[in-house]
Amino acid sequence: MTDTAHIRLLTTLEHSLDSGQRVVSLANDEDPLTLKGRLDGVGRIELHFPHFTDGRAYSQAYLLRRRLGFKGDVRATGDVLIDQLIQMERTGFSSAVLKEGVDPADAQRQFERFPAFYQSDVLNETTALRRNAQEN
């Protein structure tokens, strides 16, 4: 992603007020591929981190973006730590709900610490695939 377009960071209050779209919540032990063919009209999919050490939601986000082509908001909820935000963004999350007491400015600074990567990520791969399809 570019330096100006990072994962959207929300407080718990902002998250509770963010409604108006069709939302699907997926437990971290559910297979996101079961949503195939049922994503029309879904604006947001919430993936839950019950503990910061449980990384199954990263795989879920990746599958939603790469295999199902979901273009809506993929939101991280639960035990979201500042240290996880970059990996969340790289695997397909577009927003994250920060834990109570976490300063959004501290979280935003995490992206300034790591402005670039050698490896590709879900968003860069998707952009490259789209560009190749347009050229051919």
Stockholm file with secondary structure:
# STOCKHOLM 1.0

chainA/1-136         MTDTAHIRLLTTLEHSLDSGQRVVSLANDEDPLTLKGRLDGVGRIELHFPHFTDGRAYSQAYLLRRRLGFKGDVRATGDVLIDQLIQMERTGFSSAVLKEGVDPADAQRQFERFPAFYQSDVLNETTALRRNAQEN
#=GR chainA/1-136 SS CCTTCCCEEECHHHHHHCCSSEEEEECTTSCGGGGTTCCTTEEEEEEEESSTTCCHHHHHHHHHHHTSCCCSEEEEEESCCGGGHHHHHHHTCCEEECCTTCCHHHHHHHHHHCCCCSSCCHHHHHHHHHHHHHHC
#=GC SS_cons         CCTTCCCEEECHHHHHHCCSSEEEEECTTSCGGGGTTCCTTEEEEEEEESSTTCCHHHHHHHHHHHTSCCCSEEEEEESCCGGGHHHHHHHTCCEEECCTTCCHHHHHHHHHHCCCCSSCCHHHHHHHHHHHHHHC
//
